[in-house]
Amino acid sequence: MDNRSAADGDGRDGESSPVGRLAATVERLRREVRAAQAEADGRALIELAKGILVERLGCGPAQASRQLAELTAQAGVTPLEFAVEVINQASRDRLSEVTSAFLAATASADPPDQNSSAVRLRTAESGALAADDTQAVADSLLEHALTPLGAEAVAIWALGADGSLALAGSAGFSAAEAGRWRHVPPGVTTVARRGLTERAGEWIRSLSETGLPSIGQHHHPDGGRVAVAAETGGRIHGVLEIVWSTPLEPPPAAIVRQIEALAELCAHTLETNTPQHPDDVPNPRLLPDVAELMDLADGLHDPALVLVPHRDSDGHLVDFRIHHVNSRFLDPAGRPRGAVNGALLLEAYPMAAGHSELFERVERVYATGEPFRTHRMRLTALVDDVPLAAVADINVSRHGDSVLLIWRIEDETARLASLLQHAQRLGRIGGFEENLLTGEITWNGQLYHLYGRPLSDTPVPLEELPAHAHPDDAVAIGRFLRTLLHQRRPASTAFRLQRPDGVTRHIRVVAEPVLDSTGQLYMLRGAYQDISAHHWTEVALAATRDQLAHTEQQASERNRLTLQLQHAIMPPTRAPLEVPGLDVAVRYRPAETQHLVGGDWYDAVVLPSRLVLLCVGDVAGHGIEAATSMVVLRNALRGLAVTGAGPAQLLSWLNMVAHHLTGAVTATAVCGLYDPETHTLRWARAGHLPPVLVRGSEAAPLPLVTGLLLGAVPEATYQEHEVQLAVDDTLLMYTDGLIERRDRSVEESLAQFLTVARAVPPTLDQQLDRLLTHSKSDTDDDTCIVGIRVA
């Protein structure tokens, strides 16, 4: 009880205080002002309806007022609603067309104590027409027409002559937000700018999905947006942008038409009201008189047309009338200026709305004020149902309510002549014409240049051509002249022209005879072409062919000698080596292509000490040099082995031979000495793959010992290793041509080789043949294998 009494006391104290009384008074006056405004709007519509009845019934104002009251009572509606119905029936405008759909779309949104949606729409129109600035129009649209659609805010943009957008009026935004968006420079893409470029307007479900900047974007980021061009009479004056706080679903066609009608209402307002911003100063140059524009067109050096809009009875732009053409105007169809002046653009050029899009460009310039320029647009005229085409540079600009169209039609004949001249220059071609009756000879400038003569010199007749050519070409020129002059047939020939400056050029001349009506020869015409570059190219090509053939012959001979040398030293098969208790077999597979003949080598020989020398090697490179180096190293190792030295010492000496006596050849090798009595093998390696021991069902490389490749340094030492062999053991030495592949590592290739080597056929020869057959190598290199099997 105490709390309620206190609250009641606080309320009475608030109302009785000076501030409370002042606030209550302000609120009461605000309600009275809104009521007065609504009454004024309603009174304007009722008075308009009375005026319509006066005109339709032919009665006085008093009788019209009584008639309106009687009809309102019979209809059972308010006087304001009946007045709106009378206005809609009488006007038949865009607002009338959308009223029924507007009623269906907004009926559920109307509170019962407010006017119907049709009244709202007409009230918005009345408020907009009566407003003295665009800001009041925005307030009226939002209050009367857009709030029932769920819209939160509205912005009316004025389109500047430079393509910029100025915020002419807004409602539902804060003053700070409107101030930030007071001016949008040209070229900045916003929602409103997209509304200018899209003929059907820009309908956005959610602003955040597009990323486009716009007024109020931080307050309604997920809301829908609509931007529709404010156009009237074919001219765009600005953009109407409407904001929703929630995503916008695809609207019905009736709502689309309603918003388009409101945008047209904004266009009328923008047309008669200047945006209230300090920087928006009207530019008088944008509103010239048509007579001034005609004077401007007459002063231009290019053909120009002055176009004025042509509208239908409803005020819609349907065409442009050619109001004036200047003295430099050239019609593509060749018609006089009088036949075009005064005609409609689409009547004079009916195909301008086709693929050239000229009419659409002019219409766009008139609507937005943005100038249009392009080069080489194809224009089409239709004369006697025959299309005539021309190419022109186009410049379209709007001046006030008129359009200036400038086109510079390209002279097709001059252009073709220019193209021909450039083609002759690039092809080094000169043309001539010789009249045999008058002796007159005509040369073009390029032919003077080919002859090395100034333009003031006298042209050379064809009959005097031998005097200006190389003596060795006299026979060919004589044959050419006889064919042309006596047989009267076209002819051509090539000769060497000796110019006055001492330069000799290779020339081809082509000519044809021209006969009169009686069949008599009276003119020759033709062309000279400088083919010096072509001639010397053929000479160089012939020399290159000869050199290539000689090189190929030399390469073939070298390959043949290399193969003969290689086969003489190491035949692919050889007689078996007779060693007690030991089977020895070798295999050599040469390269598949002759130019890859390499330096792979092998050796298996019984030394005077009854030891068996086993070795394989690979000299770097291919060709005759690799083959001869292989012979040197193989024979040197045989001679050094007679000394009785071990494998490590033999490779050390062989390294000195490779470095000093063979032109710094590098090679890899593996060398072994086998003792048949003890079944032991001592071996060493110089950068080569180690031998592989096959014992039973296992195959593995011998332990790796150190050893630098042959010929890399002047002196090198090598490590030696000894292995004890048992009966049925097989030892394999090979070069990398057996296992090397381009697409895998050496380790992977060696693993594949060991897998094949584990399968031991009955004889050693069969095993080596199996290894060659199952080789996975793809380098086409030489391959050597030396195998021994203890018996």
Salt bridges, closest charged atoms under 4 A:
GLU27 OE1 - ARG30 NH1 2.93
GLU27 OE2 - ARG31 NH1 3.73
GLU32 OE2 - ARG28 NH1 3.18
GLU39 OE2 - ARG43 NH2 2.78
GLU47 OE2 - LYS50 NZ 3.55
GLU55 OE1 - ARG56 NE 3.33
ASP93 OD1 - ARG122 NH2 3.01
ASP110 OD1 - ARG120 NE 3.28
GLU125 OE1 - ARG122 NH1 2.59
GLU143 OE1 - HIS144 NE2 3.94
GLU177 OE1 - ARG180 NH2 2.34
GLU202 OE2 - ARG194 NH2 3.20
GLU209 OE2 - ARG205 NH1 3.11
GLU241 OE2 - ARG225 NH1 2.79
GLU249 OE2 - ARG205 NH2 3.85
GLU260 OE1 - ARG94 NH2 3.39
GLU264 OE1 - ARG94 NH1 3.12
GLU264 OE2 - HIS268 NE2 3.97
ASP279 OD2 - ARG182 NH1 3.13
ASP298 OD1 - HIS324 NE2 2.81
ASP302 OD2 - ARG408 NH2 2.77
ASP312 OD2 - HIS316 ND1 3.89
ASP331 OD2 - ARG335 NE 2.97
GLU357 OE1 - ARG361 NH2 3.81
GLU363 OE1 - ARG199 NH2 3.36
ASP393 OD1 - HIS375 ND1 3.61
ASP393 OD2 - ARG408 NH1 3.52
ASP401 OD1 - ARG235 NH1 3.52
ASP401 OD1 - ARG311 NH2 4.00
GLU410 OE2 - ARG376 NH1 2.60
GLU410 OE1 - ARG415 NE 2.65
GLU412 OE2 - ARG415 NH2 2.66
ASP457 OD2 - ARG453 NH1 3.47
ASP472 OD2 - HIS470 ND1 3.68
ASP473 OD2 - ARG496 NE 3.09
ASP501 OD2 - ARG499 NH2 2.72
GLU512 OE2 - ARG525 NE 2.97
ASP530 OD2 - ARG428 NH2 2.99
ASP530 OD2 - ARG505 NH2 2.95
GLU538 OE2 - HIS534 NE2 2.82
GLU557 OE2 - ARG560 NH2 2.18
ASP603 OD1 - ARG634 NH2 3.59
ASP603 OD2 - ARG638 NE 2.63
GLU625 OE2 - ARG558 NH2 2.90
GLU720 OE2 - ARG682 NH1 3.51
ASP729 OD2 - ARG695 NH2 2.56
ASP743 OD1 - ARG741 NE 2.96
ASP765 OD1 - ARG587 NH2 3.33
ASP769 OD1 - ARG587 NE 2.70
ASP778 OD2 - ARG741 NH2 3.89
ASP778 OD1 - ARG742 NH1 3.96
ASP781 OD1 - HIS622 NE2 3.66
